């Protein structure tokens, strides 16, 4: 919600004040609502008539807080992770319910939570104190208390106004780059994880076939129609929940019908069609394997999911599947040789996808104020595990270094995020993370 103030009671101010509010961030409506807020901020920053520079980012905290709660950590973590490194000196704290005394508890809580923000000459978070008694009825019994509350708030507002006057506006170019990168990187890594899991399923399928062939080699030589049972991998569209919200919100998956891949899921909420999705650039997708044009993408209430099914295949059928062209047929390679070639190709593709995921995470670290946000953290374990399997110790070390910077605040934010989800959503999230549904 954006408020613009030019004057009051018939008076014109010598400046205009624009306040961007994020009501309900981190409340019971859940992560889905927060994604909408982030997307709206993104759109506000990038539109021609939107907000292109900021003097301050304000985090509100009660004076009595002696500990930053998981919910507040989640909110601060989420907001700070939207901005570039150039915004750190613009992040200040508005201390509410203040009695005018230095809020030692709140300041210590911020320090313990390692919240990135501007610091004063005492190396404390830059903060301004306010008292929230303006709506309390004035009576003889509380007149002194209300007068003190007014003085605290008036002084805090004067100091805050002075800070804004002396604060040079920070352009949002880097922030726009970070927001864009968060969306594209998260989409790319989600897509790459799907690809890696699909490759691993295909590798498992080939290993099964190789094992069956060795076991039943003699029977297959004697009988060309001898069939063996294997687990075959295939993709299928799976329905997801979706819908409209205020004519601005349509939750669904942006999928490529050529590559049969999920290009932006989950998280695509604000675009009504693929051409409006943030993963599209210059009329093409930046995520799917073929970098296909927008025209072959759809945004619907489904996504692609890898499944496995048990099928019976003869040697002839398996050779037809793995002899990809006439040249291979002329070479008269055995089925086992073709399977080995396919296995090597899959291994090479998997390594390529892992490298691409790694580069995305590293590039975000270079520009984001808070690279160790919840959205980045959820991918680190997956990449570390796969890089260890690959034996790339240098990249494992870099990823573990990034992960080591994840503080208690991010961990508590992560716990809050998953803790706020319903049981059905949690179960679906686990299934989605695995990316495999067996039939």
KOLLUM-784571 format. One record per residue (C-alpha): x, y, z; residue in three letters; residue number from 1. Coordinates in Angstrom, 2 decimals. Layout:
REM KOLLUM-784571
       xx       yy       zz  timi  vexvo
        X        Y        Z   ala    NUM
...
REM end
This chain:
REM KOLLUM-784571
       xx       yy       zz  timi  vexvo
     0.00     0.00     0.00   unk      1
     1.46     3.36    -1.04   unk      2
     0.61     6.63     0.72   unk      3
     1.64    10.01    -0.72   unk      4
     1.59    13.09     1.54   unk      5
     1.94    16.60     0.07   unk      6
     0.36    18.65     2.86   unk      7
    -2.31    18.74     5.53   unk      8
    -5.03    21.09     6.86   unk      9
    -4.72    23.33     3.81   unk     10
    -0.94    23.68     4.14   unk     11
     1.54    22.71     1.45   unk     12
     4.72    20.95     2.52   unk     13
     8.10    21.91     0.99   unk     14
     8.52    18.23     0.11   unk     15
     6.42    15.18    -0.70   unk     16
     6.53    12.04     1.42   unk     17
     5.89     8.60    -0.04   unk     18
     5.33     5.74     2.42   unk     19
     5.23     2.13     1.23   unk     20
     3.53    -0.10     3.78   unk     21
     3.57    -3.92     3.80   unk     22
     0.56    -4.76     6.00   unk     23
     0.14    -8.30     7.23   unk     24
     3.61    -9.48     6.24   unk     25
     4.31   -12.73     8.09   unk     26
     0.79   -13.05     9.46   unk     27
    -1.55   -16.07     9.49   unk     28
    -2.28   -15.78     5.78   unk     29
     1.03   -17.55     5.24   unk     30
     3.91   -17.53     2.78   unk     31
     1.60   -17.26    -0.22   unk     32
     0.46   -13.80     0.90   unk     33
     4.09   -12.75     1.52   unk     34
     5.05   -13.78    -2.02   unk     35
     2.32   -11.48    -3.32   unk     36
     3.73    -8.59    -1.25   unk     37
     7.25    -9.23    -2.61   unk     38
     5.95    -9.44    -6.19   unk     39
     4.02    -6.17    -5.76   unk     40
     7.14    -4.44    -4.43   unk     41
     9.00    -5.77    -7.47   unk     42
     6.35    -4.34    -9.81   unk     43
     6.25    -1.03    -7.91   unk     44
    10.02    -0.62    -8.26   unk     45
    10.16    -1.47   -11.96   unk     46
     7.10     0.31   -13.42   unk     47
     7.55     3.66   -15.16   unk     48
     5.29     5.51   -12.70   unk     49
     6.46     3.53    -9.67   unk     50
     9.06     4.19    -6.96   unk     51
    12.63     4.34    -8.26   unk     52
    14.57     5.58    -5.24   unk     53
    14.34     5.19    -1.45   unk     54
    15.60     7.29     1.48   unk     55
    14.95     4.71     4.22   unk     56
    13.77     1.17     4.87   unk     57
    12.08     1.04     8.29   unk     58
    11.82    -2.01    10.53   unk     59
     9.33    -1.59    13.42   unk     60
    10.13    -3.14    16.81   unk     61
     8.56    -2.74    20.26   unk     62
    10.79    -1.19    22.91   unk     63
    10.04    -4.02    25.32   unk     64
    11.24    -6.75    22.97   unk     65
    14.21    -8.53    24.55   unk     66
    14.32   -11.09    21.79   unk     67
    13.48   -10.95    18.09   unk     68
    10.77   -13.57    17.63   unk     69
    10.84   -16.16    14.85   unk     70
     8.05   -14.28    13.09   unk     71
     9.95   -10.95    13.22   unk     72
    13.17   -12.67    12.12   unk     73
    11.26   -14.09     9.17   unk     74
     9.83   -10.66     8.27   unk     75
    13.17    -8.84     8.63   unk     76
    14.98   -11.63     6.77   unk     77
    12.47   -11.55     3.93   unk     78
    12.46    -7.75     3.56   unk     79
    16.23    -7.30     3.83   unk     80
    16.85   -10.09     1.31   unk     81
    14.97    -8.04    -1.30   unk     82
    17.61    -5.32    -1.38   unk     83
    21.11    -4.96    -2.76   unk     84
    24.21    -4.40    -0.63   unk     85
    24.01    -0.67    -1.34   unk     86
    20.85    -0.37     0.82   unk     87
    22.34    -1.42     4.19   unk     88
    22.95     2.16     5.38   unk     89
    19.33     3.04     4.60   unk     90
    17.81     0.42     6.91   unk     91
    16.70     1.97    10.24   unk     92
    14.60     0.88    13.22   unk     93
    11.36     2.51    14.43   unk     94
    11.00     1.68    18.13   unk     95
     7.34     1.71    19.20   unk     96
     5.70     1.78    22.67   unk     97
     8.72     3.75    23.89   unk     98
     8.88     5.61    27.24   unk     99
    11.69     7.84    25.94   unk    100
    14.52     5.86    27.58   unk    101
    17.16     4.18    25.40   unk    102
    15.58     0.83    24.36   unk    103
    18.44    -1.38    25.59   unk    104
    16.43    -4.61    25.28   unk    105
    15.35    -3.95    21.70   unk    106
    18.83    -2.88    20.59   unk    107
    20.45    -5.96    22.15   unk    108
    17.80    -8.16    20.51   unk    109
    18.61    -6.64    17.09   unk    110
    22.34    -7.16    17.66   unk    111
    21.79   -10.78    18.72   unk    112
    19.62   -11.38    15.66   unk    113
    22.40    -9.98    13.41   unk    114
    19.96    -7.75    11.53   unk    115
    21.80    -5.77     8.83   unk    116
    21.05    -2.06     9.23   unk    117
    22.61     1.43     9.52   unk    118
    24.74     2.06    12.62   unk    119
    25.26     5.29    14.61   unk    120
    28.46     6.65    16.20   unk    121
    27.95     4.27    19.16   unk    122
    27.80     1.35    16.73   unk    123
    24.15     0.88    17.64   unk    124
    21.38     0.39    15.07   unk    125
    20.10     3.81    13.93   unk    126
    16.73     4.05    15.67   unk    127
    13.91     6.48    16.37   unk    128
    11.52     6.23    19.32   unk    129
     7.74     6.63    19.23   unk    130
     4.93     6.14    21.73   unk    131
     1.64     4.59    20.59   unk    132
    -0.74     6.41    22.94   unk    133
    -2.26     8.84    20.46   unk    134
    -5.67     7.14    20.53   unk    135
    -5.90     6.93    24.35   unk    136
    -8.67     9.25    25.72   unk    137
    -7.29    12.23    27.66   unk    138
    -8.43    12.25    31.33   unk    139
    -7.23    13.91    34.52   unk    140
    -5.63    10.65    35.63   unk    141
    -3.46    10.12    32.57   unk    142
    -2.74    13.64    31.32   unk    143
     0.93    13.56    32.40   unk    144
     1.48    10.17    30.77   unk    145
    -0.10    11.32    27.51   unk    146
     1.94    14.54    27.49   unk    147
     5.12    12.48    27.89   unk    148
     3.99    10.09    25.14   unk    149
     3.41    13.10    22.87   unk    150
     6.90    14.51    23.63   unk    151
     8.56    11.13    22.90   unk    152
     6.73    10.79    19.59   unk    153
     7.29    14.45    18.57   unk    154
    11.02    14.15    19.30   unk    155
    11.25    10.83    17.45   unk    156
     9.46    12.29    14.43   unk    157
    11.71    15.35    14.40   unk    158
    14.83    13.15    14.50   unk    159
    13.48    10.83    11.84   unk    160
    12.55    13.79     9.59   unk    161
    16.07    15.21    10.08   unk    162
    17.53    11.82     9.11   unk    163
    15.39    11.70     5.95   unk    164
    16.38    15.26     5.05   unk    165
    20.07    14.41     5.30   unk    166
    19.73    11.03     3.63   unk    167
    20.63    10.93    -0.02   unk    168
    18.13     8.96    -2.08   unk    169
    19.33     5.48    -3.05   unk    170
    18.34     4.32    -6.51   unk    171
    16.76     0.89    -6.77   unk    172
    18.75    -0.40    -9.72   unk    173
    20.67    -2.87    -7.56   unk    174
    17.51    -3.80    -5.65   unk    175
    15.68    -4.40    -8.93   unk    176
    18.60    -6.58   -10.02   unk    177
    18.42    -8.54    -6.74   unk    178
    14.64    -9.00    -6.96   unk    179
    14.94   -10.14   -10.56   unk    180
    17.82   -12.45    -9.69   unk    181
    15.96   -13.98    -6.75   unk    182
    13.03   -14.89    -8.99   unk    183
    15.13   -16.22   -11.87   unk    184
    17.70   -17.99    -9.72   unk    185
    15.07   -19.68    -7.58   unk    186
    13.20   -20.75   -10.72   unk    187
    16.39   -21.99   -12.39   unk    188
    17.53   -23.95    -9.35   unk    189
    14.06   -25.49    -8.89   unk    190
    14.06   -26.45   -12.57   unk    191
    17.62   -27.81   -12.40   unk    192
    16.80   -29.85    -9.32   unk    193
    13.91   -31.40   -11.26   unk    194
    16.30   -32.19   -14.12   unk    195
    18.90   -33.75   -11.83   unk    196
    16.26   -35.92   -10.15   unk    197
    14.89   -36.96   -13.54   unk    198
    18.38   -37.87   -14.72   unk    199
    18.95   -39.93   -11.58   unk    200
    15.69   -41.79   -12.22   unk    201
    16.77   -42.47   -15.82   unk    202
    20.16   -43.66   -14.60   unk    203
    18.40   -46.00   -12.19   unk    204
    16.26   -47.27   -15.07   unk    205
    19.35   -47.98   -17.19   unk    206
    21.09   -49.74   -14.30   unk    207
    18.04   -51.97   -13.88   unk    208
    18.02   -52.81   -17.60   unk    209
    21.75   -53.57   -17.56   unk    210
    21.30   -55.86   -14.59   unk    211
    18.31   -57.64   -16.20   unk    212
    20.17   -58.07   -19.49   unk    213
    23.13   -59.70   -17.79   unk    214
    20.83   -61.95   -15.80   unk    215
    18.66   -63.03   -18.73   unk    216
    21.18   -62.73   -21.57   unk    217
    20.85   -66.35   -22.66   unk    218
    17.03   -66.33   -22.61   unk    219
    16.92   -63.16   -24.74   unk    220
    19.34   -64.65   -27.29   unk    221
    17.13   -67.71   -27.67   unk    222
    13.84   -65.81   -27.75   unk    223
    13.63   -62.35   -29.35   unk    224
    10.21   -61.84   -27.78   unk    225
    11.44   -62.61   -24.27   unk    226
    10.24   -59.69   -22.12   unk    227
    11.69   -58.32   -18.90   unk    228
    10.08   -56.00   -16.35   unk    229
    11.72   -52.63   -15.73   unk    230
    10.75   -49.35   -14.06   unk    231
    10.32   -46.77   -16.82   unk    232
    10.46   -43.02   -16.23   unk    233
     7.91   -40.67   -17.74   unk    234
     6.51   -37.17   -17.18   unk    235
     2.90   -36.27   -16.63   unk    236
     1.00   -33.04   -15.89   unk    237
    -0.15   -33.00   -12.25   unk    238
    -2.88   -30.63   -11.07   unk    239
    -1.95   -27.92    -8.59   unk    240
    -4.11   -25.50    -6.65   unk    241
    -4.60   -22.16    -8.35   unk    242
    -7.05   -19.31    -8.76   unk    243
    -7.73   -15.62    -9.06   unk    244
    -7.38   -13.00    -6.36   unk    245
    -8.56    -9.43    -6.87   unk    246
    -7.93    -9.70   -10.63   unk    247
    -4.22    -9.32    -9.87   unk    248
    -3.28   -12.73    -8.55   unk    249
    -3.26   -15.96   -10.51   unk    250
    -1.34   -18.81    -8.96   unk    251
    -0.20   -21.47   -11.36   unk    252
     2.81   -23.02   -13.02   unk    253
     4.58   -21.62   -16.07   unk    254
     5.58   -24.71   -18.06   unk    255
     7.33   -25.36   -21.37   unk    256
     5.30   -27.78   -23.49   unk    257
     8.31   -28.58   -25.70   unk    258
    10.86   -29.37   -22.98   unk    259
     8.10   -30.59   -20.65   unk    260
     9.65   -28.63   -17.77   unk    261
     8.46   -26.38   -14.94   unk    262
     9.99   -22.97   -15.70   unk    263
     8.46   -20.98   -12.82   unk    264
     6.89   -23.02   -10.08   unk    265
     6.24   -22.44    -7.25   unk    266
     6.06   -18.67    -6.82   unk    267
     4.52   -17.44   -10.08   unk    268
     1.60   -15.43    -8.75   unk    269
     1.42   -11.98   -10.31   unk    270
     1.64   -12.82   -14.04   unk    271
    -1.58   -13.65   -15.85   unk    272
     0.20   -15.31   -18.79   unk    273
     3.71   -16.64   -19.63   unk    274
     4.70   -13.46   -21.48   unk    275
     4.33   -11.49   -18.21   unk    276
     6.38   -13.98   -16.15   unk    277
     9.70   -12.71   -14.72   unk    278
    11.63   -15.70   -16.11   unk    279
    10.96   -14.50   -19.68   unk    280
    13.43   -12.16   -21.31   unk    281
    13.46   -10.96   -24.91   unk    282
    10.53   -13.21   -25.83   unk    283
    12.27   -16.39   -24.64   unk    284
    12.46   -18.39   -21.42   unk    285
    15.63   -18.10   -19.34   unk    286
    14.99   -21.38   -17.51   unk    287
    13.95   -24.33   -19.71   unk    288
    16.59   -26.46   -21.43   unk    289
    15.76   -25.27   -24.96   unk    290
    15.41   -21.59   -23.93   unk    291
    12.19   -21.85   -25.90   unk    292
    10.01   -18.93   -27.09   unk    293
     7.16   -17.65   -24.91   unk    294
     4.62   -19.01   -27.42   unk    295
     5.25   -22.66   -26.42   unk    296
     4.79   -21.94   -22.71   unk    297
     1.55   -22.11   -20.75   unk    298
     0.43   -20.91   -17.35   unk    299
    -2.14   -23.33   -16.02   unk    300
    -3.20   -25.10   -12.83   unk    301
    -0.76   -27.98   -13.38   unk    302
     2.95   -28.74   -13.42   unk    303
     5.12   -31.53   -14.83   unk    304
     6.15   -34.30   -12.45   unk    305
     8.40   -37.31   -13.00   unk    306
     6.82   -40.68   -12.30   unk    307
     7.90   -44.28   -12.68   unk    308
     5.89   -47.29   -13.79   unk    309
     6.66   -50.97   -14.20   unk    310
     6.51   -52.13   -17.81   unk    311
     7.54   -55.22   -19.77   unk    312
     9.97   -54.66   -22.63   unk    313
    11.58   -56.98   -25.16   unk    314
    15.16   -56.51   -26.32   unk    315
    13.87   -55.17   -29.66   unk    316
    11.80   -52.51   -27.90   unk    317
    14.68   -51.48   -25.67   unk    318
    17.08   -51.25   -28.61   unk    319
    14.55   -49.05   -30.44   unk    320
    14.44   -46.71   -27.43   unk    321
    18.19   -46.36   -26.98   unk    322
    19.34   -46.45   -30.64   unk    323
    18.67   -42.78   -31.25   unk    324
    19.55   -42.55   -34.95   unk    325
    20.43   -44.56   -38.05   unk    326
    24.16   -44.01   -37.57   unk    327
    24.06   -45.82   -34.23   unk    328
    22.11   -48.69   -35.85   unk    329
    24.75   -49.04   -38.59   unk    330
    27.46   -49.26   -35.95   unk    331
    25.62   -52.35   -34.68   unk    332
    26.39   -51.54   -31.08   unk    333
    25.00   -53.95   -28.55   unk    334
    22.17   -52.79   -26.34   unk    335
    24.54   -52.79   -23.36   unk    336
    26.95   -50.52   -25.24   unk    337
    24.11   -48.15   -26.14   unk    338
    22.96   -48.11   -22.53   unk    339
    26.47   -47.25   -21.36   unk    340
    26.64   -44.37   -23.87   unk    341
    23.29   -43.10   -22.62   unk    342
    24.54   -43.33   -19.01   unk    343
    27.62   -41.26   -19.83   unk    344
    25.50   -38.63   -21.61   unk    345
    23.19   -38.37   -18.60   unk    346
    26.16   -38.00   -16.26   unk    347
    27.55   -35.18   -18.40   unk    348
    24.17   -33.41   -18.49   unk    349
    23.78   -33.76   -14.72   unk    350
    27.21   -32.20   -14.13   unk    351
    26.30   -29.32   -16.45   unk    352
    23.03   -28.64   -14.60   unk    353
    24.75   -28.75   -11.21   unk    354
    27.38   -26.28   -12.42   unk    355
    24.64   -23.95   -13.65   unk    356
    22.86   -24.11   -10.25   unk    357
    26.12   -23.41    -8.44   unk    358
    26.87   -20.35   -10.58   unk    359
    23.39   -18.95    -9.88   unk    360
    23.88   -19.14    -6.10   unk    361
    27.37   -17.59    -6.31   unk    362
    26.17   -14.73    -8.54   unk    363
    23.40   -13.87    -6.06   unk    364
    25.97   -13.76    -3.24   unk    365
    27.83   -11.00    -5.08   unk    366
    24.90    -8.57    -5.28   unk    367
    22.43    -9.35    -2.48   unk    368
    22.55    -7.68     0.94   unk    369
    21.30   -10.89     2.52   unk    370
    22.28   -13.85     0.32   unk    371
    21.67   -16.21     3.22   unk    372
    17.93   -15.69     3.05   unk    373
    15.37   -18.45     3.39   unk    374
    14.89   -18.59    -0.38   unk    375
    18.60   -19.35    -0.95   unk    376
    19.14   -21.60     2.05   unk    377
    16.62   -24.24     0.93   unk    378
    18.81   -25.04    -2.10   unk    379
    22.20   -25.29    -0.37   unk    380
    21.87   -28.78     1.12   unk    381
    20.77   -30.19    -2.23   unk    382
    23.72   -28.63    -4.08   unk    383
    26.24   -29.60    -1.39   unk    384
    25.06   -33.23    -1.46   unk    385
    25.28   -33.45    -5.27   unk    386
    28.68   -31.71    -5.45   unk    387
    30.00   -34.21    -2.87   unk    388
    28.74   -37.07    -5.04   unk    389
    30.51   -35.45    -7.98   unk    390
    33.71   -35.11    -5.92   unk    391
    34.12   -31.37    -6.52   unk    392
    35.67   -30.44    -3.15   unk    393
    36.33   -26.81    -4.14   unk    394
    32.65   -26.08    -4.86   unk    395
    31.54   -28.04    -1.78   unk    396
    33.84   -25.83     0.31   unk    397
    32.37   -22.64    -1.23   unk    398
    28.77   -23.77    -0.67   unk    399
    29.48   -24.82     2.90   unk    400
    31.11   -21.42     3.47   unk    401
    27.90   -19.72     2.28   unk    402
    25.86   -22.05     4.46   unk    403
    28.06   -21.34     7.50   unk    404
    27.02   -17.70     7.29   unk    405
    23.40   -18.67     7.80   unk    406
    22.71   -17.33    11.26   unk    407
    20.20   -18.30    13.91   unk    408
    17.83   -15.69    12.54   unk    409
    17.62   -17.35     9.14   unk    410
    17.21   -20.76    10.75   unk    411
    14.37   -19.50    12.95   unk    412
    12.84   -17.77     9.94   unk    413
    12.97   -21.07     8.09   unk    414
    11.29   -22.82    11.01   unk    415
     8.62   -20.12    11.13   unk    416
     8.02   -20.40     7.39   unk    417
     7.44   -24.16     7.49   unk    418
     5.70   -23.95    10.86   unk    419
     3.09   -21.60     9.42   unk    420
     2.09   -24.07     6.73   unk    421
    -0.81   -26.46     7.18   unk    422
    -0.23   -30.22     7.40   unk    423
    -1.51   -30.85     3.86   unk    424
     0.73   -28.12     2.44   unk    425
     3.73   -29.50     4.35   unk    426
     3.06   -32.99     2.98   unk    427
     2.74   -31.61    -0.54   unk    428
     5.94   -29.58    -0.08   unk    429
     7.88   -32.70     0.87   unk    430
     6.52   -34.58    -2.14   unk    431
     7.33   -31.65    -4.41   unk    432
    10.90   -31.45    -3.05   unk    433
    11.44   -35.12    -3.82   unk    434
     9.99   -34.52    -7.29   unk    435
     8.98   -38.15    -7.66   unk    436
     5.60   -39.82    -7.44   unk    437
     5.57   -43.62    -7.85   unk    438
     2.59   -45.34    -9.37   unk    439
REM end
